[in-house]
Amino acid sequence: MFNDAEISAFHQRLLAEQDALLGEDDQGAEGRKTVVLDQTSVGRLSRMDAMQQQAMAEATHRRRKARKGRITAALSRIEEGEFGFCVDCGEDIACARLDLDPTVPTCLTCARG
């Protein structure tokens, strides 16, 4: 389906995205820290705002973690020579689908089913 140069390009793209996500996780670590509920130092609205920002940072972290898992799985498929083939039916995954998101594990037919 793909030649070695195309597989290598997908591999490099996945590694670059993985590195970017790791960097974003490091930057977002501060926002996930526990919110201090000391009423003498921070007002009620400020605490609520801080708790909301913490919840948003946690949700972003969970999305990054899920994406990193998909990237790891795609990299494993590359190493095993299974990249570009649907994990459910074994058929080719459309090139345009992989260009859009190289982590997709299934063809469009199986993804809809």
C-alpha positions in Angstrom: 0.0 0.0 0.0 2.6 2.6 1.1 6.3 2.6 0.1 9.1 3.0 2.6 9.4 6.7 2.2 5.7 7.3 2.9 5.8 5.0 6.0 8.9 6.9 7.2 7.0 10.2 6.7 4.1 9.0 8.7 6.5 7.7 11.4 8.2 11.1 11.6 4.9 12.9 11.7 3.7 10.7 14.6 6.9 11.1 16.6 6.7 14.9 16.1 3.2 15.0 17.4 4.1 12.8 20.3 6.9 15.1 21.3 4.6 18.2 21.0 2.0 16.5 23.3 4.7 15.7 25.9 5.8 19.4 25.8 2.2 20.6 26.2 1.7 18.2 29.1 4.7 19.7 30.9 3.4 23.2 30.4 -0.1 22.2 31.6 1.1 20.5 34.8 0.8 23.8 36.8 -2.9 24.2 35.9 -3.7 20.7 37.2 -2.4 21.3 40.7 -4.8 21.2 43.6 -6.7 24.5 44.2 -6.0 26.0 47.6 -9.3 26.8 49.4 -8.0 29.4 51.8 -10.8 32.0 52.1 -8.5 34.6 53.7 -6.2 34.8 50.7 -8.6 34.3 47.8 -12.2 35.4 47.2 -15.0 32.9 46.5 -15.2 33.8 42.8 -11.5 33.6 42.4 -11.5 30.1 43.9 -14.4 29.0 41.6 -12.5 30.3 38.6 -9.4 28.5 39.7 -11.4 25.3 40.2 -12.9 25.6 36.7 -9.5 26.2 35.2 -8.2 23.2 37.0 -11.1 21.0 35.6 -10.4 22.3 32.1 -6.7 21.5 32.5 -7.5 18.0 33.7 -9.9 17.4 30.7 -7.2 18.7 28.3 -4.7 16.3 30.0 -7.0 13.3 29.5 -7.5 14.2 25.8 -3.7 14.4 25.3 -3.2 11.1 27.1 -5.8 9.4 24.8 -4.1 10.9 21.8 -0.7 9.7 22.9 -2.2 6.2 23.3 -3.4 6.4 19.7 0.0 7.6 18.5 1.7 4.8 20.4 -0.6 2.2 18.8 0.0 3.7 15.3 3.8 3.6 15.8 3.4 -0.1 16.9 1.5 -0.8 13.7 4.3 0.8 11.7 6.9 -1.4 13.5 4.8 -4.5 12.9 4.2 -3.8 9.2 0.5 -3.4 9.8 0.2 0.3 9.3 -2.5 1.3 6.7 -4.5 -1.8 7.2 -7.8 -1.9 9.2 -7.4 -3.7 12.5 -10.9 -5.1 12.2 -11.2 -6.3 8.7 -7.7 -6.2 7.4 -8.6 -4.1 4.3 -6.6 -1.0 3.3 -7.4 2.3 5.0 -7.9 5.0 2.5 -4.8 7.2 2.0 -6.9 10.4 2.5 -8.1 9.1 5.8 -4.6 8.4 7.0 -3.4 11.7 5.7 -6.0 13.4 7.8 -5.2 11.4 10.9 -2.4 8.7 10.8 -3.6 7.2 14.1 -6.9 5.9 12.7 -6.9 2.1 13.2 -9.9 1.2 11.0 -11.2 1.7 7.5 -14.2 4.0 7.0 -16.6 1.0 6.6 -15.6 -0.5 10.0 -15.5 2.9 11.7 -19.2 3.4 10.7 -20.2 -0.1 11.7 
